[in-house]
Amino acid sequence: MSVPTALLTAGLLASLTACSAPNNSAATSSVQSESSGNTRKSTSANEQPPTFIRSNTIPFSSESAPVSMQAVQNMVSVPAGSYIIGRDDGPAIEAPAHTVTLPAFKIDRTEVTNAAFAEFLNALDIPVDNSFVGGEATRADMPLASVELLMEEERGGGLYPIIALDDAQARIGYQEGKFVTNDGYANHPVTETTWSGARAYCAWRGGHLPSEAEWEAAARGTDGRLYPWGNDAPVGHNQDSRVFVSGQTGVTSVVGSRPAGVSPFGALDMSGSQAEWTSSLLRPYPYDANDGRESPDSLGERVTRGGDYIYDANADTLTATHRQGFSNLPDRGHRHIGFRCAG
């Protein structure tokens, strides 16, 4: 995806067109164009996951999104080939070990940052009335339509936002007419995005959330190693130069802070830091991209990968094969889940 801006814009428009076309005629579109006067409805069991794509979204460009553009330019390449997915000597959900064949693709070197995701929120032109610090958004700060996009409120409330800016662990706020990061958190991985929010950001960039097969191939390389750096396990909290693990809620680190944990293709933070959304539904192996698990319109839990800095933070869950995270409901923001894009 390291291509000229004009090509990126063309790819973005194609992605937005694809995302905007409903694939389930029985489902109600979750986001309508603001110009039509309609707003997103609360999700229900009969609705497909929202796309969050609006007709008036500011196109992705180096002028509107320099941080995200730099991330695109820094993507690493994963060559076409056969890759070992899963293993036979671990949890049953990771078995059996099998081979998948993938075309060449690129993947972000690091997880998406707060600064990059703030650019996406600004591109959506979401109305906000009052300034707030990330993690402290309230209904008084914005119209109802924006509440449904930026807040999750109590669990079971029926909202499926882009990101939960009312959760205490969110690090993006709103100041002087735009979304901005909390001081000191611009280069930390974004937290509290829902699965659809992460997918929408990648589509805006002209890419996609990686499938779990793409993610694992990028993490393990061609030799099927257990961890991105090899087969030897990491040691305890904050004692290993290869993995960021704090064990403390909200205590994250800047992306790429553990360069010794680099994957064979140059990707960082694929073990520890944030768990990462993938495009794949949580279904048994062997992996088959054509069996419905890659349907973007299906309900159900999505696979998260890479362990995380607080919950899945031991040697068994920091592996490149771990695929059942501590919690991964797609319509919720999570303090321990972030994402990266592929293209």
Residue, then its C-alpha position, 0 to 999 in steps of 0.5 A: m500500500s505504499v503507493p502515491t496519494a492518487l492511487l490511495t484515494a482511488g482505492l479508498l473510494a472503491s472501499l467506501t463504495a463496497c462498504s456502503a452497499p448493503n449485503n443483507s437486504a433484511a438488515t437496516s442500514s446502521v448509518q445514514s448520510e447526515s445530509s439526508g437528515n437520518t442518523r444511526k439507529s441502535t443495533s439489534a439482533n436483526e441488524q448487520p454490523p454498522t459500516f460508519i461510512r458517510s457520504n460526506t466523509i473527508p477523503f483520506s489524503s496526506e493533507s487531512a491525515p499525515v499521521s495515517m499516511q505515514a503509517v501507510q508508507n511504513m507498512v511491511s510486506v508479507p510475500a505470497g506463499s504457504y504459511i502454517i496456521g495453528r498448532d497441535d501442542g496447544p489449546a484445542i481452539e488452536a488445533p489442528a496445525h494446517t497450511v494456508t496459501l496467501p497472496a502477497f499483502k502488506i500490514d501495518r508495522t505498528e498498531v494504529t495510534n490515538a493520533a491516527f484514529a483521531e484523524f479518522l474521527n475528524a474526517l467523519d465530521i461528527p457534530v460535538d457541542n462541548s469540549f471534553v477530555g478523552g474518557e470523559a465524554t457525556r451526553a451533554d457534550m453532543p447531539l444524540a446522533s453523535v452519542e450513538l457514534l462516540m459513546e457506549e454508556e452502560r453495557g447492554g444499552g444497545l449502542y454500537p459506536i465507532i469508539a467509546l470515548d466515554d470509557a475511562q481508558a479512551r485517550i481521544g477527546y474533543q478540543e477547539g472544534k476537533f478530536v485530539t489525543n490526551d496529552g502524552y498519548a498521541n503515539h500510544p495504541v488506540t483503545e476502545t474502538t469497536w470491531s466496526g470502528a476499526r474496520a471503518y478506519c482501515a477502509w477509510r485508509g484504503g485497506h482492511l482489517p487483516s484476517e486472522a490467517e494474514w495476521e498469523a502469517a505476518a507474526r510467525g513467518t514461513d517457519g511457523r515460529l511460536y512467537p514473532w521473534g522465535n520459540d523461546a517464551p517471554v519472561g514476566h511483566n515489563q522484564d522482557s525487551r520483546v513484549f510490552v506488558s504492564g499488568q495495569t489497566g490503562v498503562t500502555s506504551v508508545v507503539g514500537s517500544r519493544p523492537a526486539g520483539v519484531s516479527p520476521f517481516g518487520a512488524l512490531d507489537m504483535s505480542g503484548s501491547q494491545a490485543e488486535w481485532t481481525s476480520s475473522l469470526l471466531r470459528p473452529y479450524p481449519y481456517d477457510a476464508n470461504d466458509g462464511r467466517e470472513s463475512p463482514d455482515s455477520l453477527g458474532e464474536r471476532v477473533t483478536r490476536g497477540g495477547d495484551y498488556i493486562y489480561d492475556a499477558n502470560a507466555d501461553t497467551l502471548t503466542a502468535t497462535h493465541r486466538q481466544g482473547f479475554s473478551n472480544l465482543p465486537d460491538r463494545g470498546h475494550r481497554h485491551i484491544g486495538f488493531r492494525c490494518a492490512g492492504 
